[in-house]
């Protein structure tokens, strides 16, 4: 059966053109052109047809915390948000630090609405002590290693991980990406929000921006020393953005992501004491938020990620210190980026689709141009639709969105994963 | 007086902090306290004002003084009391805070007196119960009844706080007493100076209505009142000060510093004191110390708070009868 996306406007890396897209049963784009016909015609009038979004930073919670999310529900949530590929973080239980867990995630992922790309921990059990079996994991196709949730604290071990990873480049066929959650534990410990004016007022112990910046600084230095390919996760401070900007100017092989919440919310949100606003790294100040947007605008930051972190309502109905950090992101990322990132539409799509696809090493099937022969990993966006965020109505198993009640503009109408309409007319079909 | 934090309105249904209260509200409470102080002097210090009402103390953190003070206040008003302490609860068994609050509320409490080790918990509790909530100390945030009783005690001595120069000395960073007192003292017209080593100052207080000093000796002679905070050694992580000895030497109130203190200045402390740290044994006997008055006034003040929060319900009930 052929599907034809009719009446929309294609917008990809190559620019925009008003053409229909026909997709074959093999999941590939057969052709683009005027007035194409097919077995199933999908109305895309008034919409933008673009490559599916790619999220470098998602917590799918499976295995281990299926009460909060499963690969199935997380992928459905992703598809609803226009994503076709999700990089799964390894802070599962057990940690994704060996082939067995990687294979479990891949198997579950194959049945889901998105392509699930497992990342693996850098260290065994994410404990920051011993390297994982990096070569074996690379041979199975793992291209991103991270201890996300924590950074590798020991600079000697980090140096060795970087050196070792450079030697695996030829086996992977591209540089192995070490993605760091930058947070110096000793400086951040006991802090539950950004340390500053608001934490001082609220009496919530804070963690300073420097807890992140010191590790960004260290890893830039070590990347310079080893030549390793470093990706900085969820940059949140103006100092971090500036250091990455300078590292890029030096030609170092570094990339960076920023989350939607770090350019839409500030630490003042914590004044209601609701841990739905508790996240690591924490929501920062207005001037940090501005610096993130500058980093997005000048290309210091390469990708917008969600750090989608589902948590059960039960676990968030706790005192601020005891509630786990993290917030949902997949279903709000696109709308928030369109409205708040300061970027125009092509730049937003670059940040959410083809740039992260390249970092994740999936640019042979995601974030591609909408052209004949390419896999149909696509999303169709109605830029004018307005909607109201409701945690309860999300496809995620959890509802911990910090944007409850926000009115947003721009919504995903259809998502195609390998030619399958996994979201049709704003509803999940899977 | 406000530091800019938007919280739910205080002193209508709840007392969650001094933040968000007006000077008029504070003065009303202090005047009401006078009336309840009189009751405390009667041979039988008990009135039926809150008969049939239930006051639950919900303490997730150890406290003897504050809990006893509230429970005494409740009993003098003839209220029934319930006590919940974290040790005997199921919170440690994986129950959420909300579950716990809903269970306690279901026993029919009209007021929950909440103490918790984390800032903001009483505010969260107030969102999950129909009962009134009084913050009896939340982490490093606020301890409003302590501040009110301190204001009352100062007012008792001086008639008013307007124009007074009050120094708060010690672990400001981790002190809920300091936060509430900065707000209450300045709301009532006093000038506040925070005095501490820099490691015990909150990180960003540029916009607070306070002066700041790292050297007690520089400012002590200008103070009308010297408020010593308890050194909460269990609170701060290691390494904030070189030793208690050095702290006592630089920030403790000893005989030498008492000489520098104005003849009519007042010495306050929220208790319990660490003798030899915040003040020496001699200083605690100094005629200028009003530390015991603070304790005594605590019960009257808390009677006033409970009465104020339940007053409205009381009227309704009388109408029904």
Interface residues (C-beta under 8 A of the other chain):
Chain A: X189 X190 X195 X196 X197 X199 X200 X201 X202 X203 X204 X205 X206 X208 X271 X272 X273 X274 X314 X315 X317 X318 X319 X320 X321 X322
Chain B: X3 X4 X5 X6 X7 X60 X96 X97 X98 X99 X116 X117 X118 X119 X120 X121 X123 X124 X128 X138 X139 X140 X141 X142 X176 X179 X202 X203 X204 X205 X206 X207 X237
